[in-house]
Amino acid sequence: MSALEATSADLPVLMAETGRKARAAAGVLATASAERKHAALIGAAHALGRHRADILAANAIDLEAGRARGMTAAFLDRLQLSDKRIDAMIDGLRAIAALPDPVGTVMAEWTRPNGLVISRVRTPLGVIGVIFESRPNVTADAGALCLKSGNAVILRGGSDSVTSSRAIHACLVEGLRVAGLPADAIQIVPTTDRAAVGEMLRGLNGNIDVIVPRGGKTLVARVQEEARVPVFAHLEGLCHTFIDKSARLDMAVSVTLNAKMRRTGICGATETLLVHRDVVATHLKPVIDALIGKGCEIRGDETVQKLIPQAIAATEEDWRTEYEDAIIAVKIVADVDEAIAHITRYSSHHTEAIITEDPASVARFFAEIDSAILLHNASTQFADGGEFGFGGEIGIATGKFHARGPVGVEQLTSFKYLVRGNGQVRP
């Protein structure tokens, strides 16, 4: 019986073995040289290029199945691979390979009055479970980041992207073998049975050290409710852009258009636009016209409805919705205070942006809003590990413990203390 045909009775055994293999591989990776990890990542990048046609053919199978199931345009966009997106994966692997190896890095060092020298050094977390939906490129990002940080990883992608993810995973394994590292260092759950997620959340007999969920609200809620291991929470991306009264019109138009419409299905897409009432006469219509021109649906408050004939009345639910589609909710606010209050009430603490030329407004926005990423005069779609120089990301952590914002190689490490003495005893 193949792994893909595993029955519910077989599944716990299958997943337990996956965890055991990951733990064994993690022991090897923890002491693997930077050179070997670099070689594995470059080898995987070469493999992605060589197997480009196979990956695109696998993706075509997933896309056909998605269309047959009535998948929305936004979800199909998340799922779709292209030469450009494969090139981006290759570039991401190379960028991650080029990063300094975090393992063993001395974070701080000091000498005590008694002569003890204490160092805090980075160490791998161990085995990371990554549960994600739709985006097959997460396979490459997560696998590469975990490898670079000395961690083994167990990947569980959505059933809608399973064929694409397996094709990408095969390239990562090829890179591991080229470098003489264990193939089990990057595993993909060998079944589409949803019960496999439950097995991971229970920790696979203590073999998973942390879970990283990357998906919609339903997935993250399940992970947070059921997980028996620590979770790097990646909540929905209910992101806001605020056009302040001193915002330049050209910038307000270009940044807002990019923040909403560059890719509507990603977690960094702006879902709510706030506009200062002092610039409604000059800024609102040009910004909204640009959005409508790109096919965006407008849901607005009473003022917006009066000025924009195409606007649909926004409901309370619209301020709470991550559309992941070409829809935006628009509200007119009296001042910075009201903008901050609205974001504080409705935000998922992911990413918020302010467009303004007023340093005082920026200072308040940055100081008073408690989200993982805050931007000034830039698109919310920069909420991405690659754009932060991390090479890639496993996700955007919206919690406050251990990791926050893009989760890259440093966030996938812990630390330990090394204490050096010359015979000291404690009095």
C-alpha positions in Angstrom: 0.0 0.0 0.0 1.4 3.4 -1.0 1.6 6.3 1.4 -1.1 8.1 -0.7 -3.5 5.2 -0.2 -2.8 5.0 3.6 -5.9 4.2 5.6 -6.9 6.1 8.8 -5.5 3.2 10.8 -2.2 3.3 8.9 -1.9 7.1 9.2 -0.6 7.4 12.8 2.2 4.9 12.0 3.1 6.7 8.8 3.2 10.1 10.5 5.2 8.8 13.5 7.8 7.4 11.1 7.9 10.8 9.3 8.6 12.5 12.7 11.2 9.9 13.7 13.1 10.5 10.4 12.9 14.2 10.8 14.4 14.1 14.3 17.3 11.9 13.1 17.9 14.3 10.2 17.8 17.3 12.6 20.6 15.9 14.6 22.8 15.8 11.4 21.8 19.3 10.3 22.5 20.9 13.7 26.2 20.3 13.2 26.3 20.5 9.4 28.8 22.9 8.0 27.8 26.1 6.3 29.4 24.9 3.1 27.3 21.8 2.9 24.1 23.6 3.5 25.1 26.2 0.9 25.8 23.4 -1.6 22.4 21.8 -0.9 20.6 25.1 -1.5 22.5 25.8 -4.7 22.0 22.2 -5.9 18.2 22.6 -5.3 18.3 25.9 -7.3 19.9 24.1 -10.2 17.4 21.3 -9.9 14.5 23.8 -10.1 15.9 25.2 -13.3 16.5 21.7 -14.8 13.1 20.4 -13.9 11.2 23.6 -14.9 9.0 21.8 -17.4 8.1 19.1 -15.0 7.1 21.6 -12.4 4.9 23.6 -14.8 3.3 20.3 -16.0 2.6 19.4 -12.4 1.1 22.8 -11.7 -1.1 22.5 -14.8 -2.7 19.4 -13.2 -3.4 21.3 -10.0 -4.8 24.3 -11.9 -7.1 22.2 -14.0 -8.4 20.5 -10.8 -8.8 23.9 -9.1 -10.9 25.2 -12.0 -13.0 22.1 -12.0 -13.8 22.7 -8.3 -14.8 26.3 -9.0 -11.7 27.9 -7.3 -11.8 31.7 -7.4 -9.5 33.8 -9.5 -7.6 34.9 -6.4 -7.0 31.4 -5.2 -6.0 30.3 -8.7 -3.5 33.2 -8.7 -2.0 31.8 -5.5 -1.8 28.4 -7.0 -0.4 29.3 -10.4 3.3 28.9 -11.2 5.0 30.4 -14.3 8.5 30.8 -15.6 8.7 34.1 -13.7 7.6 32.5 -10.4 9.9 29.6 -10.8 12.7 32.1 -11.5 11.7 33.9 -8.2 12.0 30.6 -6.3 15.4 30.0 -7.8 16.5 33.5 -6.9 15.1 33.0 -3.4 17.1 29.8 -2.9 20.3 31.5 -4.0 19.6 34.5 -1.8 19.0 32.2 1.2 22.2 30.3 0.4 24.1 33.6 0.3 22.9 34.7 3.8 25.4 34.3 6.7 24.9 31.0 8.5 23.0 31.8 11.7 24.0 28.6 13.6 26.7 29.3 16.1 26.6 33.0 15.7 27.5 34.8 18.9 24.6 37.1 19.7 26.2 38.6 22.8 29.2 38.0 25.1 30.2 39.4 28.4 32.6 38.8 31.3 31.4 38.6 34.9 33.4 40.0 37.8 34.4 36.5 38.8 36.1 35.9 35.4 33.3 33.7 33.8 32.9 34.5 30.1 29.3 34.1 29.0 28.2 33.9 25.4 24.7 33.6 23.9 24.9 31.7 20.6 22.2 30.8 18.0 21.1 27.2 17.8 18.5 25.4 15.5 15.0 24.9 16.9 15.1 21.2 15.8 12.1 20.0 13.7 9.6 22.4 12.3 6.2 21.5 11.0 4.9 23.8 8.3 1.2 23.6 7.4 0.2 25.8 4.4 -2.5 26.2 1.8 -2.5 26.8 -1.9 0.9 28.4 -2.6 3.3 25.7 -3.9 6.3 28.1 -3.7 6.1 27.9 0.1 7.6 24.4 -0.4 10.8 26.0 -1.6 10.8 28.9 0.8 10.1 26.9 3.9 12.4 24.0 3.0 15.3 26.4 2.2 14.9 28.5 5.3 14.7 25.6 7.6 17.8 24.0 6.0 19.8 27.2 6.2 18.9 27.5 9.9 19.9 23.9 10.7 16.4 22.6 11.1 14.6 19.6 9.7 11.2 20.4 8.3 7.9 18.5 7.7 5.8 20.2 5.0 2.1 19.7 4.7 0.7 21.7 1.8 -2.9 22.0 0.7 -4.4 19.2 -1.4 -5.1 21.7 -4.1 -1.3 22.2 -4.7 -0.1 18.7 -3.9 1.2 17.9 -7.4 3.1 21.1 -7.7 4.5 20.9 -4.2 5.8 17.4 -4.8 7.6 18.4 -7.9 9.3 21.3 -6.1 10.1 19.0 -3.1 11.9 16.6 -5.4 14.3 19.3 -6.4 15.0 20.2 -2.8 15.8 16.5 -2.1 18.1 16.5 -5.1 20.0 19.4 -3.6 20.3 17.6 -0.2 21.7 14.5 -1.9 24.2 16.5 -3.9 25.6 17.9 -0.6 25.6 14.6 1.2 22.9 15.7 3.6 20.0 13.4 4.7 17.0 13.5 2.3 14.8 13.3 5.4 15.9 16.8 6.3 13.1 18.2 4.1 10.0 15.9 4.1 6.6 16.5 2.6 3.7 14.7 4.2 3.1 11.7 1.9 -0.7 11.7 2.1 -3.5 14.2 1.4 -5.5 12.8 4.3 -6.6 15.8 6.4 -6.0 13.7 9.6 -2.3 14.1 9.0 -2.6 17.7 10.2 -4.0 16.5 13.5 -1.1 14.1 13.9 1.3 17.0 13.3 -0.5 19.2 15.8 -0.1 16.5 18.4 3.6 16.7 17.9 4.4 13.3 16.3 5.5 11.7 19.6 7.6 14.8 20.6 9.4 15.0 17.3 8.0 18.4 16.2 9.4 21.4 18.1 7.2 24.2 16.6 4.4 24.5 14.1 4.1 27.3 11.5 0.6 27.6 10.0 0.4 29.6 6.8 -3.1 30.0 5.5 -6.5 31.4 6.2 -8.3 32.1 9.4 -9.9 28.7 9.6 -6.6 26.9 9.3 -4.8 29.1 11.9 -7.7 28.9 14.3 -7.6 25.1 14.1 -3.8 25.1 14.7 -4.0 27.4 17.7 -6.9 25.4 19.2 -5.4 21.9 18.7 -1.7 22.3 18.7 0.2 20.7 21.6 3.5 22.3 20.5 4.4 25.9 20.2 3.0 27.8 17.3 4.3 30.8 15.3 0.9 32.3 14.6 0.3 33.7 11.1 -3.2 35.3 11.3 -5.1 36.7 8.4 -3.7 39.8 6.6 -6.4 42.4 7.3 -4.1 45.2 6.2 -4.8 49.0 6.1 -3.6 51.9 4.1 -4.2 55.4 5.5 -4.0 58.5 3.2 -3.2 61.4 5.6 -4.0 65.0 4.8 -0.4 65.8 3.7 -0.1 62.9 1.4 1.1 63.6 -2.2 -1.6 62.8 -4.6 0.6 60.9 -7.1 2.0 58.8 -4.3 -1.4 58.2 -2.8 -2.6 56.8 -6.1 0.4 54.7 -7.0 1.0 53.2 -3.5 -2.7 52.4 -2.9 -3.1 50.9 -6.3 -0.1 48.6 -5.8 -1.1 47.8 -2.2 -4.5 46.5 -3.3 -4.1 45.3 -6.9 -0.5 44.0 -7.4 -1.6 40.6 -6.1 -5.0 40.6 -4.4 -4.7 37.2 -2.9 -1.6 37.6 -0.8 -1.7 38.4 2.9 0.0 41.8 2.5 -2.7 43.1 0.2 -4.5 46.2 1.6 -8.1 45.4 2.4 -9.2 48.7 4.0 -8.4 52.2 2.8 -8.7 55.1 5.2 -8.8 58.7 3.8 -8.4 61.9 5.8 -11.4 64.1 5.3 -9.3 67.1 4.5 -8.2 65.5 1.2 -11.5 63.9 0.1 -12.0 66.6 -2.5 -8.6 66.2 -4.0 -7.5 62.6 -3.4 -10.5 60.3 -3.1 -11.7 60.2 -6.7 -8.3 59.8 -8.4 -7.4 57.0 -6.0 -10.8 55.2 -6.4 -10.8 55.8 -10.2 -7.4 54.1 -10.4 -8.7 51.1 -8.4 -11.9 50.8 -10.4 -9.9 51.1 -13.6 -8.1 47.9 -12.5 -11.3 46.1 -11.8 -11.6 46.7 -8.0 -15.0 46.7 -6.3 -15.5 49.6 -3.9 -17.4 49.2 -0.6 -17.6 52.6 1.1 -19.1 54.5 4.0 -21.8 57.2 3.4 -19.4 59.9 2.2 -17.7 57.5 -0.2 -21.1 56.4 -1.6 -22.1 60.0 -2.2 -19.0 60.8 -4.2 -18.3 57.5 -5.9 -21.4 56.3 -7.8 -20.0 52.7 -8.2 -19.5 52.3 -4.5 -21.5 49.7 -2.6 -22.5 50.4 1.0 -20.0 49.0 3.4 -21.3 47.0 6.3 -19.7 46.4 9.7 -18.5 43.0 8.4 -16.5 44.7 5.6 -14.2 46.4 8.1 -13.4 42.9 9.5 -12.9 41.1 6.2 -9.8 39.9 4.5 -11.1 39.7 0.9 -8.2 38.2 -0.8 -9.8 39.5 -4.0 -10.3 42.7 -6.0 -12.5 44.3 -3.3 -11.6 47.2 -0.9 -13.5 48.8 1.9 -13.1 52.6 2.0 -13.7 54.9 5.0 -13.3 58.6 5.5 -11.7 59.5 8.9 -11.6 62.9 10.7 -7.9 62.7 11.6 -4.9 60.6 12.6 -6.7 59.7 15.9 -9.6 58.2 14.1 -7.4 56.3 11.7 -5.4 54.8 14.5 -8.6 53.9 16.4 -10.1 52.2 13.4 -6.9 50.2 12.8 -6.6 49.3 16.5 -10.2 48.0 16.5 -10.2 46.0 13.3 -6.6 45.1 12.4 -5.2 41.5 12.5 -1.9 43.0 13.6 -0.2 42.1 10.3 0.7 45.2 8.2 -0.5 48.8 8.0 0.7 51.8 6.0 0.5 55.5 6.2 0.9 57.9 3.2 1.9 61.3 4.5 4.6 64.1 4.4 4.0 64.9 8.1 6.7 63.4 10.4 4.5 63.9 13.4 1.8 61.7 11.9 4.4 59.0 11.0 5.7 59.1 14.6 2.2 58.6 16.1 1.3 55.9 13.5 4.5 53.9 14.3 4.3 54.4 18.0 0.6 53.7 18.6 -0.3 50.9 16.2 0.6 47.4 17.4 1.1 45.5 14.2 4.0 43.3 13.1 4.9 45.6 10.1 4.3 49.3 9.7 5.2 51.3 6.6 5.5 54.9 5.7 5.0 55.9 2.0 5.3 52.4 0.8 2.9 49.6 -0.3 1.7 47.0 2.2 2.8 44.4 -0.4 6.4 44.9 0.9 5.3 42.7 3.8 7.5 39.8 2.6 10.7 38.2 3.8 12.3 38.4 0.4 11.7 42.2 0.3 13.2 42.4 3.8 16.4 40.8 2.7 15.7 37.5 4.4 15.8 35.6 1.1 12.3 34.3 1.7 9.9 33.6 4.6 7.9 30.8 6.1 5.2 33.3 7.0 4.4 36.6 8.7 4.1 35.9 12.4 1.6 38.2 14.0 2.1 37.0 17.6 4.5 38.6 20.1 6.6 35.6 21.3 9.9 34.6 19.7 9.1 35.6 16.1 7.2 38.5 14.7 6.9 39.8 11.2 8.6 37.8 8.3 9.9 34.5 9.7 13.4 34.0 8.2 16.5 32.1 9.2 17.2 34.1 12.4 13.6 33.6 13.6 14.0 29.9 13.0 16.8 29.7 15.6 16.8 29.7 19.4 19.9 30.2 21.5 22.0 28.6 24.3 24.5 30.0 26.8 28.1 29.0 26.7 30.0 29.7 30.0 33.8 29.5 30.1 35.7 29.5 33.4 39.1 28.6 34.8 38.1 26.8 38.0 35.5 29.1 39.5 33.2 27.7 42.2 30.2 29.5 43.6 30.6 30.7 47.2 
